[in-house]
Amino acid sequence: MIILGINAYHGDASAALLIDGNLVAAAEEERFNRIKHSAGFPTQAVRYCLQTAGIKPTEIDYIAIAKDPRARWFHKALYAARMPRLALDRFAAIKKFASLKEELASTFDIDAKSFKAAFRRVEHHKAHLASSFFVSPFDEAAVLSVDGLGDFASTMWGIGRGNQIQVDGAIVFPHSLGIFYTALTQYLGFLKYGDEYKVMGLAAYGEPAYADEFVRLVQSSQSFGFSLGLDYFQHHTNGTDMTWRYGEPNIGRLYSDYLVQRLGPARRVEEPVDKRHADLASSLQKRLEEIQLNQINQLHTIHSTDNLCLAGGVAFNCVANGQILARTPFKSVYIQVAAGDAGLAIGAAFYVWNQVLGQPRSFVMEHAYWGPEFGEGAVRQTLGASSEGLEKSGCTVRRVENEEVLCQQTAALIAEGKVVGWFQGRMEWGPRSLGNRSILVDPRRPEMKDILNSRIKRREPFRPFAPSILEEKVGEYFEETHVSPFMLMSYKVRAEKRSLIPAPTHIDGSGRLQTVSRSQNPVYWRLIHEFEKLTGVPVLLNTSFNENEPIVCTPEEALDCFLRTKMDVLALGSYVVEKPLL
């Protein structure tokens, strides 16, 4: 049985392929077309998935689409009567999804009539819930999806058991924690789609001085729900106004003039970030945590299981996630690496396999390496084609004899203070570089944060970097020991260890850690282990291999990023490229 899952005509367009209930491949369209958070149809991601499996499009049995225009049609109709533009947007979306078969046929240059695949539409938040629970290690878990908006809902919760998810309820438009966070992100001058994580990092530099006002922005209830103080927002009167000209999604202004009256002038993009902005970010983060942790506690009251599965864009808030085990009764948490809308492709596919077809579960997503892989031949060809440029740059290129030597030599270079681009194996699925497409540096050197920001990443100085740590050493360095393989939990670094790893330790003493398992990524595990043998520290600072672009996918993109930035070393498969000493 072959199922193709698709997230289309939305930010983070993506595709995923299941064969007999096992994930074979998954990727975001942005990795191929190089447009961050690319919307539209995931043409190249679909091609990649099928090519990886050696599958012809005519062999697909089901195509699962993570959108159901029929969901909440009555609620949509009520708002459409008030907002004619909303009705036009809904009609345009339905029209696009109606032509999916033709879009796929065009992708593969075949006759649409040759498709035998049955199309199945899966409601947005049901796909989110499925993307986490059906690939989790739990046979039973409470499930919660929270984001901005999808199929006219922002939140959905319930219980997963075996191969079925029972939905208990949903919170519908216009009330949304995701819209709340995005609106304030815009107000703070971060206007790009997906910029919420910047505000999360900024929050640690401030105090929740505006907490009383933020209680009015989002009002909690004694039950599971919450409601927005709608005077502070305008999406319920003007719509969400999402466009994706040239493939990049953009969301129109969500906050109202009343919010400006209450909180003061919005920060302009070019304006420096000051203490007031940090305090606003802190107040925003505090209120999100209060509402979400209340929801999670209420969910445990409804379903007294030990396990929790989270999904939706708000599940990327690793600061809130890191408090779940300490501030709720849950003992285990699972969040799929692509918790946001890219993950809908996987969720839709597994929803059809498990929930619709009633098939038993047989797959657990223990790692994130579902993207393209490039063998030694492709790397050699890339280096050969760039030989003239490498020579002009004074670079040396050498091939190492085996994986052990590669890790030993690379660990030594990192310990010397070199900035290393690390390109190995299959590309990561999801927004995090998790040791296959990473830039790595020595976490013991406090200057490394500024070096990365000034020489390579060119980003705001208040944003933290992540520590990758050997899974078996987590308890030695962090106050929590629950594994975090997908970099979706932020834990406090033990006080006595903060001086050992200052570079990835945030100003509040926390770290957004990745736990590295020997069984799931033996090469990256070995590299960190070799670094530990040299330094006594089982940690590397890990950031994504890119420069204001999607994470690199191909050897050509890795080499180009290496040459145009001030990285020192590139470990490209079994080849090591070094720049001359400055």
C-alpha positions as CSV (number, residue, x, y, z in Angstrom):
1,M,0.0,0.0,0.0
2,I,1.5,3.3,-1.1
3,I,0.3,6.6,0.4
4,L,1.5,10.0,-0.6
5,G,0.9,12.8,1.9
6,I,0.9,16.4,0.8
7,N,0.7,19.8,2.5
8,A,0.0,22.3,-0.4
9,Y,-1.0,25.9,-0.9
10,H,0.1,26.9,2.5
11,G,3.4,27.8,4.2
12,D,6.0,25.0,4.5
13,A,4.6,23.0,1.6
14,S,5.8,19.4,1.9
15,A,5.4,15.8,0.8
16,A,5.9,12.4,2.5
17,L,5.7,8.8,1.3
18,L,4.5,5.8,3.2
19,I,4.8,2.2,2.0
20,D,2.9,-0.4,4.0
21,G,2.7,2.0,7.0
22,N,6.4,2.8,7.1
23,L,7.8,6.3,6.3
24,V,10.2,6.1,3.3
25,A,10.9,9.8,2.5
26,A,9.8,13.3,3.6
27,A,10.9,16.8,2.6
28,E,9.9,20.4,2.5
29,E,9.7,22.1,-0.9
30,E,11.9,25.0,0.4
31,R,14.9,22.7,0.4
32,F,14.6,22.3,-3.4
33,N,13.4,25.7,-4.6
34,R,15.4,27.6,-2.0
35,I,12.5,29.8,-0.9
36,K,12.1,29.8,2.9
37,H,8.8,28.4,4.1
38,S,7.8,27.9,0.4
39,A,4.1,27.8,-0.2
40,G,2.2,26.6,-3.3
41,F,2.4,23.0,-4.5
42,P,5.4,20.8,-3.4
43,T,6.3,19.7,-6.9
44,Q,10.0,18.9,-6.2
45,A,9.3,17.4,-2.8
46,V,6.8,15.0,-4.4
47,R,9.3,14.0,-7.1
48,Y,12.0,13.4,-4.5
49,C,9.8,11.1,-2.4
50,L,8.8,9.0,-5.4
51,Q,12.3,8.8,-6.8
52,T,13.7,7.7,-3.5
53,A,11.3,4.8,-3.3
54,G,11.5,4.0,-7.0
55,I,7.7,4.5,-7.3
56,K,5.8,5.6,-10.3
57,P,3.0,8.0,-9.8
58,T,0.5,5.5,-11.2
59,E,1.4,3.1,-8.4
60,I,0.2,5.4,-5.6
61,D,-2.9,4.0,-3.9
62,Y,-3.9,7.0,-1.8
63,I,-3.1,10.7,-1.9
64,A,-3.7,12.3,1.5
65,I,-4.3,16.0,1.5
66,A,-4.0,18.0,4.8
67,K,-7.0,20.2,4.2
68,D,-10.7,19.7,4.3
69,P,-12.8,22.7,3.0
70,R,-16.0,21.0,4.3
71,A,-14.8,21.3,8.0
72,R,-16.8,23.9,9.9
73,W,-18.6,25.1,6.8
74,F,-21.4,26.7,8.9
75,H,-18.9,28.7,11.0
76,K,-17.1,29.8,7.8
77,A,-20.3,30.8,6.2
78,L,-21.2,33.1,9.2
79,Y,-17.9,34.9,8.9
80,A,-18.0,35.0,5.1
81,A,-21.2,37.0,5.4
82,R,-19.4,39.6,7.5
83,M,-16.2,39.5,5.5
84,P,-16.7,39.1,1.7
85,R,-12.9,38.9,1.1
86,L,-12.9,35.8,3.4
87,A,-15.5,34.2,1.1
88,L,-13.3,34.9,-1.9
89,D,-10.2,33.4,-0.1
90,R,-12.2,30.3,0.8
91,F,-13.4,29.9,-2.8
92,A,-9.9,30.3,-4.2
93,A,-8.6,27.7,-1.8
94,I,-11.3,25.2,-2.8
95,K,-10.6,25.8,-6.4
96,K,-6.9,25.1,-6.0
97,F,-7.5,21.9,-4.2
98,A,-10.0,20.8,-6.7
99,S,-7.2,20.8,-9.4
100,L,-4.7,18.7,-7.4
101,K,-5.0,15.7,-9.7
102,E,-4.1,17.9,-12.7
103,E,-1.3,19.5,-10.7
104,L,0.2,16.1,-10.0
105,A,-0.3,15.0,-13.5
106,S,1.6,18.1,-14.7
107,T,4.4,17.3,-12.2
108,F,5.1,14.0,-13.8
109,D,3.9,14.8,-17.3
110,I,1.3,12.1,-17.4
111,D,-2.4,12.0,-18.2
112,A,-4.5,12.7,-15.1
113,K,-6.8,9.9,-16.0
114,S,-3.9,7.4,-15.5
115,F,-4.0,8.0,-11.7
116,K,-5.5,5.2,-9.8
117,A,-5.0,6.9,-6.5
118,A,-7.9,7.7,-4.3
119,F,-7.8,11.2,-2.9
120,R,-8.5,11.6,0.9
121,R,-8.9,15.0,2.6
122,V,-7.8,15.2,6.2
123,E,-8.8,18.1,8.4
124,H,-5.9,20.3,9.3
125,H,-5.7,19.6,13.1
126,K,-6.5,16.0,12.7
127,A,-3.5,15.7,10.5
128,H,-1.4,17.5,13.1
129,L,-2.6,15.1,15.8
130,A,-1.9,12.1,13.6
131,S,1.6,13.5,12.7
132,S,2.6,13.2,16.3
133,F,0.6,10.3,17.9
134,F,0.7,7.8,15.0
135,V,4.6,8.0,14.8
136,S,5.1,8.2,18.6
137,P,6.3,5.3,20.8
138,F,3.1,5.4,22.8
139,D,0.1,3.0,22.5
140,E,-2.0,5.6,24.4
141,A,-1.5,9.3,24.8
142,A,-3.3,12.6,25.2
143,V,-3.0,14.6,22.1
144,L,-3.0,18.4,21.6
145,S,-2.6,20.5,18.5
146,V,-2.1,24.3,18.7
147,D,-1.3,26.7,15.9
148,G,-2.5,29.8,14.1
149,L,-5.3,28.6,12.0
150,G,-6.2,25.6,9.9
151,D,-9.6,24.6,8.5
152,F,-11.0,27.5,10.7
153,A,-9.7,26.0,14.0
154,S,-6.7,26.9,16.1
155,T,-6.7,24.1,18.7
156,M,-7.8,20.5,18.9
157,W,-7.4,17.9,21.6
158,G,-8.3,14.4,22.4
159,I,-6.9,10.9,23.1
160,G,-5.0,8.5,20.9
161,R,-5.3,4.7,21.5
162,G,-3.7,2.2,19.2
163,N,-4.6,3.1,15.6
164,Q,-7.4,5.6,16.4
165,I,-7.6,9.2,17.6
166,Q,-10.7,10.4,19.4
167,V,-11.2,14.1,19.2
168,D,-12.7,15.7,22.2
169,G,-13.0,19.3,21.0
170,A,-11.6,22.3,19.2
171,I,-11.3,26.0,19.5
172,V,-12.3,27.8,16.4
173,F,-11.7,31.1,14.6
174,P,-11.1,33.9,15.7
175,H,-9.6,32.6,19.0
176,S,-6.0,31.4,18.5
177,L,-2.8,31.2,20.5
178,G,-0.8,31.1,17.3
179,I,-2.4,34.3,16.0
180,F,-1.8,35.9,19.4
181,Y,1.9,35.1,19.3
182,T,2.2,36.0,15.6
183,A,0.4,39.3,16.1
184,L,2.8,40.4,18.9
185,T,5.8,39.1,16.8
186,Q,4.7,41.5,14.1
187,Y,4.2,44.3,16.6
188,L,7.8,43.8,17.8
189,G,9.0,44.4,14.3
190,F,9.7,40.8,13.1
191,L,7.6,40.5,10.0
192,K,8.8,37.5,8.2
193,Y,6.7,34.3,8.2
194,G,8.1,32.1,11.0
195,D,9.8,34.8,13.0
196,E,8.1,33.8,16.3
197,Y,11.2,31.9,17.4
198,K,13.1,35.2,17.5
199,V,10.7,36.6,20.0
200,M,11.0,33.5,22.1
201,G,14.8,34.0,22.3
202,L,14.4,37.7,23.0
203,A,12.0,37.0,25.9
204,A,14.9,35.8,28.1
205,Y,16.4,39.3,28.1
206,G,13.4,40.9,29.6
207,E,10.9,40.8,32.5
208,P,7.1,40.3,32.2
209,A,6.5,43.9,33.0
210,Y,3.3,43.9,30.9
211,A,1.8,40.8,32.3
212,D,-1.4,42.4,33.5
213,E,-2.1,43.8,30.0
214,F,-1.4,40.4,28.4
215,V,-4.0,38.8,30.7
216,R,-6.5,41.0,28.8
217,L,-5.0,40.0,25.4
218,V,-5.7,36.3,26.1
219,Q,-8.3,35.4,28.7
220,S,-8.2,31.9,30.2
221,S,-11.2,30.0,31.4
222,Q,-11.5,27.4,34.2
223,S,-12.2,24.7,31.6
224,F,-10.0,23.9,28.6
225,G,-10.7,27.0,26.5
226,F,-9.4,30.5,26.2
227,S,-10.5,33.6,24.3
228,L,-8.7,36.5,22.7
229,G,-9.4,40.0,23.7
230,L,-10.5,40.8,20.2
231,D,-10.2,44.6,20.5
232,Y,-6.4,44.0,20.4
233,F,-6.6,42.2,17.0
234,Q,-8.1,42.7,13.5
235,H,-8.0,39.3,11.9
236,H,-11.7,38.8,12.9
237,T,-12.7,41.9,11.0
238,N,-10.2,42.0,8.1
239,G,-9.3,38.3,7.7
240,T,-5.8,36.8,8.0
241,D,-4.6,38.1,4.6
242,M,-2.1,35.4,3.8
243,T,-0.4,35.6,0.4
244,W,2.6,33.7,-1.2
245,R,3.8,35.8,-4.1
246,Y,6.9,34.2,-5.6
247,G,6.4,31.3,-3.3
248,E,7.2,33.0,0.0
249,P,4.3,33.2,2.4
250,N,3.4,36.6,4.0
251,I,0.7,37.4,6.6
252,G,-0.9,40.8,6.8
253,R,-1.0,42.8,10.0
254,L,-2.9,41.0,12.7
255,Y,-2.8,43.5,15.6
256,S,-5.2,46.5,15.9
257,D,-4.7,50.2,16.6
258,Y,-6.1,49.5,20.0
259,L,-3.2,47.3,20.9
260,V,-0.8,50.2,19.9
261,Q,-2.8,52.6,22.1
262,R,-2.4,50.2,25.1
263,L,1.2,49.1,24.6
264,G,2.8,52.0,22.8
265,P,4.2,52.3,19.3
266,A,5.1,49.2,17.4
267,R,8.8,48.6,16.7
268,R,9.9,49.5,13.2
269,V,12.0,46.9,11.4
270,E,15.1,49.1,11.4
271,E,14.7,50.2,15.0
272,P,17.1,48.8,17.6
273,V,15.7,46.3,20.1
274,D,15.6,47.8,23.5
275,K,14.6,46.8,27.1
276,R,10.9,47.7,26.4
277,H,10.8,45.3,23.5
278,A,12.5,42.5,25.6
279,D,9.9,43.1,28.4
280,L,7.1,42.8,25.9
281,A,8.5,39.6,24.5
282,S,8.9,38.3,28.1
283,S,5.2,39.1,28.9
284,L,4.1,37.5,25.6
285,Q,6.1,34.3,26.4
286,K,4.8,34.2,30.0
287,R,1.2,34.4,28.9
288,L,1.6,31.7,26.3
289,E,3.1,29.4,28.8
290,E,0.3,30.1,31.3
291,I,-2.4,29.3,28.8
292,Q,-0.8,26.3,27.3
293,L,0.3,24.7,30.5
294,N,-3.3,25.2,31.8
295,Q,-4.6,23.4,28.7
296,I,-2.1,20.5,29.2
297,N,-3.1,20.2,32.9
298,Q,-6.8,20.2,32.0
299,L,-6.1,17.6,29.3
300,H,-4.5,15.3,31.9
301,T,-7.6,15.8,34.1
302,I,-9.7,14.5,31.2
303,H,-7.4,11.7,30.2
304,S,-5.2,10.5,33.0
305,T,-2.5,8.9,30.9
306,D,1.2,9.4,31.5
307,N,1.9,10.3,27.8
308,L,1.4,13.5,25.8
309,C,1.8,14.1,22.1
310,L,2.0,17.8,20.9
311,A,1.7,19.2,17.3
312,G,1.1,22.4,15.5
313,G,3.3,25.5,15.2
314,V,3.0,26.4,18.9
315,A,4.7,23.1,19.6
316,F,7.9,24.7,18.3
317,N,8.0,26.8,21.5
318,C,10.7,24.8,23.1
319,V,10.8,27.1,26.2
320,A,7.1,26.2,27.0
321,N,7.8,22.5,26.1
322,G,10.7,22.3,28.5
323,Q,8.4,23.1,31.4
324,I,5.8,20.4,30.7
325,L,7.3,17.6,32.8
326,A,8.0,19.9,35.8
327,R,4.6,21.7,35.8
328,T,2.1,19.0,34.7
329,P,1.5,15.4,35.7
330,F,2.6,14.0,32.3
331,K,5.8,11.8,32.5
332,S,6.6,11.5,28.8
333,V,6.2,14.0,25.9
334,Y,6.6,13.3,22.1
335,I,6.7,16.0,19.5
336,Q,7.4,15.1,15.9
337,V,10.4,17.0,14.5
338,A,8.3,18.9,11.9
339,A,5.6,19.8,14.3
340,G,4.5,22.8,12.2
341,D,2.6,22.7,8.9
342,A,5.3,20.8,7.0
343,G,4.4,17.9,9.3
344,L,0.9,17.9,7.9
345,A,2.1,15.8,5.0
346,I,3.1,13.0,7.3
347,G,0.0,13.4,9.5
348,A,-2.4,13.2,6.5
349,A,-0.7,10.0,5.3
350,F,-0.7,8.3,8.6
351,Y,-4.2,9.4,9.3
352,V,-5.4,7.6,6.2
353,W,-3.2,4.5,6.9
354,N,-4.2,4.1,10.6
355,Q,-7.5,6.0,11.2
356,V,-9.3,5.6,7.8
357,L,-8.0,2.2,6.7
358,G,-7.7,0.8,10.2
359,Q,-4.2,-0.6,9.7
360,P,-2.1,-1.4,12.8
361,R,0.7,0.9,13.8
362,S,4.2,-0.4,12.9
363,F,6.4,2.7,12.7
364,V,8.0,5.0,15.2
365,M,9.8,8.2,14.1
366,E,13.0,8.0,16.2
367,H,15.1,10.2,13.9
368,A,14.7,13.1,11.4
369,Y,16.8,11.9,8.5
370,W,14.2,11.4,5.7
371,G,15.6,13.8,3.1
372,P,18.0,13.4,0.1
373,E,21.4,11.7,0.4
374,F,24.4,12.1,-1.9
375,G,27.1,9.5,-2.3
376,E,30.8,9.9,-2.8
377,G,30.4,10.2,-6.5
378,A,28.2,13.2,-6.2
379,V,30.6,14.9,-3.7
380,R,33.6,14.1,-5.9
381,Q,31.8,15.6,-8.9
382,T,31.0,18.8,-7.0
383,L,34.6,19.2,-5.8
384,G,35.8,18.6,-9.3
385,A,33.5,21.1,-10.9
386,S,34.6,23.7,-8.3
387,S,38.3,22.9,-8.4
388,E,39.3,26.2,-10.0
389,G,37.4,28.2,-7.4
390,L,38.8,26.1,-4.6
391,E,42.3,26.6,-5.9
392,K,41.9,30.4,-6.2
393,S,40.6,30.5,-2.6
394,G,43.7,28.6,-1.4
395,C,41.6,25.7,-0.1
396,T,43.1,22.3,0.4
397,V,41.0,19.2,-0.2
398,R,41.8,15.7,1.2
399,R,39.9,12.5,1.4
400,V,39.9,10.7,4.7
401,E,40.1,6.9,4.8
402,N,37.1,6.1,7.1
403,E,34.5,7.4,9.4
404,E,36.6,7.0,12.5
405,V,39.4,9.2,11.1
406,L,36.9,11.7,9.8
407,C,35.4,12.2,13.3
408,Q,38.8,12.3,15.0
409,Q,40.2,14.9,12.7
410,T,37.0,17.0,12.6
411,A,36.8,16.9,16.5
412,A,40.4,18.1,16.7
413,L,39.7,21.0,14.3
414,I,36.6,22.0,16.3
415,A,38.6,21.9,19.6
416,E,41.2,24.2,17.9
417,G,38.5,26.8,17.5
418,K,37.6,26.1,13.8
419,V,34.1,26.7,12.5
420,V,33.1,23.5,10.7
421,G,30.4,22.8,8.1
422,W,29.3,19.2,8.5
423,F,27.5,17.6,5.6
424,Q,26.7,13.8,6.1
425,G,24.0,11.3,5.2
426,R,20.4,12.1,4.5
427,M,19.1,15.6,5.0
428,E,17.0,16.4,8.0
429,W,13.2,16.6,7.8
430,G,11.9,19.6,9.7
431,P,13.3,23.0,10.5
432,R,16.3,21.8,12.6
433,S,19.8,20.9,11.6
434,L,20.3,17.7,13.7
435,G,23.8,16.7,12.8
436,N,23.7,16.0,9.1
437,R,23.5,19.5,7.7
438,S,25.0,21.5,10.6
439,I,27.6,24.1,11.4
440,L,29.6,23.0,14.5
441,V,31.9,24.9,16.9
442,D,33.4,24.4,20.3
443,P,30.8,25.1,23.0
444,R,33.6,25.9,25.6
445,R,34.5,29.2,23.8
446,P,32.1,32.0,24.8
447,E,33.2,34.1,21.8
448,M,31.8,31.5,19.4
449,K,28.3,32.9,19.6
450,D,29.4,36.3,18.4
451,I,31.8,34.7,15.8
452,L,28.9,32.8,14.3
453,N,26.6,35.8,14.2
454,S,29.2,38.1,12.7
455,R,31.0,35.8,10.3
456,I,28.3,33.4,9.1
457,K,24.7,33.6,10.3
458,R,24.3,37.4,10.2
459,R,21.4,37.4,12.6
460,E,20.2,39.1,15.8
461,P,22.7,38.8,18.7
462,F,20.0,37.9,21.2
463,R,19.1,34.6,19.5
464,P,20.7,31.5,21.2
465,F,22.5,28.6,19.6
466,A,21.8,24.9,20.5
467,P,23.9,22.4,22.3
468,S,24.1,18.8,20.9
469,I,24.9,16.4,23.7
470,L,25.4,12.6,23.9
471,E,22.1,11.2,25.0
472,E,23.7,9.2,27.9
473,K,25.3,12.4,29.3
474,V,22.2,14.6,29.5
475,G,21.7,14.3,33.3
476,E,25.3,15.4,33.9
477,Y,24.7,18.8,32.1
478,F,21.0,19.5,32.3
479,E,18.4,19.6,35.1
480,E,16.0,17.5,33.1
481,T,16.9,14.0,31.6
482,H,14.0,13.5,29.2
483,V,15.4,12.9,25.7
484,S,15.1,15.7,23.2
485,P,16.3,14.3,19.9
486,F,14.6,16.9,17.7
487,M,15.8,20.1,19.6
488,L,12.2,20.9,20.8
489,M,12.9,21.2,24.5
490,S,14.7,23.9,26.4
491,Y,16.2,22.8,29.8
492,K,18.2,24.6,32.4
493,V,21.9,23.9,32.2
494,R,23.2,22.7,35.6
495,A,24.8,25.7,37.4
496,E,28.1,24.0,37.8
497,K,28.3,23.2,34.0
498,R,27.4,26.6,32.6
499,S,31.0,27.7,32.6
500,L,32.0,24.6,30.6
501,I,29.5,25.3,27.7
502,P,29.0,29.1,27.7
503,A,28.5,29.5,23.9
504,P,25.2,27.6,23.6
505,T,23.9,28.5,27.1
506,H,21.3,31.2,26.9
507,I,21.3,34.3,29.1
508,D,18.7,32.7,31.4
509,G,20.9,29.6,31.9
510,S,18.9,27.4,29.5
511,G,19.8,25.4,26.4
512,R,17.6,24.2,23.5
513,L,19.3,20.9,23.4
514,Q,19.5,18.0,21.0
515,T,20.2,14.6,22.5
516,V,22.2,12.5,20.2
517,S,21.7,8.7,20.2
518,R,24.4,6.3,19.0
519,S,21.8,4.1,17.4
520,Q,20.0,6.8,15.5
521,N,23.0,8.9,14.2
522,P,26.2,6.9,14.8
523,V,28.5,9.3,12.8
524,Y,27.4,12.4,14.6
525,W,27.5,10.6,18.0
526,R,31.0,9.5,17.3
527,L,32.1,13.0,16.4
528,I,30.8,14.4,19.7
529,H,32.4,11.4,21.5
530,E,35.7,12.1,19.9
531,F,35.4,15.8,21.0
532,E,34.7,14.6,24.5
533,K,37.8,12.4,24.5
534,L,39.9,15.5,23.6
535,T,38.2,18.0,25.9
536,G,36.2,16.2,28.5
537,V,33.0,17.9,27.2
538,P,30.3,15.7,25.5
539,V,28.7,18.7,23.8
540,L,29.0,20.6,20.5
541,L,27.4,23.9,19.5
542,N,25.1,23.1,16.6
543,T,23.5,25.5,14.2
544,S,21.9,25.1,10.8
545,F,24.1,24.9,7.7
546,N,22.8,28.0,5.9
547,E,23.1,31.8,5.6
548,N,19.7,33.4,5.6
549,E,18.4,30.7,3.3
550,P,16.8,27.3,3.7
551,I,19.2,24.6,5.1
552,V,21.6,23.3,2.4
553,C,20.4,20.2,0.7
554,T,23.0,19.3,-2.0
555,P,26.8,19.2,-1.9
556,E,26.8,22.2,-4.3
557,E,24.8,24.3,-1.9
558,A,27.0,23.2,1.0
559,L,30.2,24.1,-0.9
560,D,28.8,27.4,-2.0
561,C,27.7,28.4,1.5
562,F,31.2,27.4,2.8
563,L,33.0,29.5,0.2
564,R,30.9,32.6,0.6
565,T,31.0,32.7,4.4
566,K,33.9,32.6,6.9
567,M,33.7,29.0,7.8
568,D,37.1,27.4,8.2
569,V,36.5,23.8,7.4
570,L,33.9,21.7,5.4
571,A,33.5,18.0,6.1
572,L,31.7,17.0,2.9
573,G,31.0,13.3,3.1
574,S,34.5,11.7,3.3
575,Y,36.3,14.8,2.0
576,V,37.6,17.6,4.2
577,V,38.0,21.1,2.7
578,E,40.1,23.6,4.6
579,K,40.6,27.3,4.0
580,P,44.0,28.8,4.4
581,L,44.9,30.4,7.8
582,L,44.1,34.1,7.8
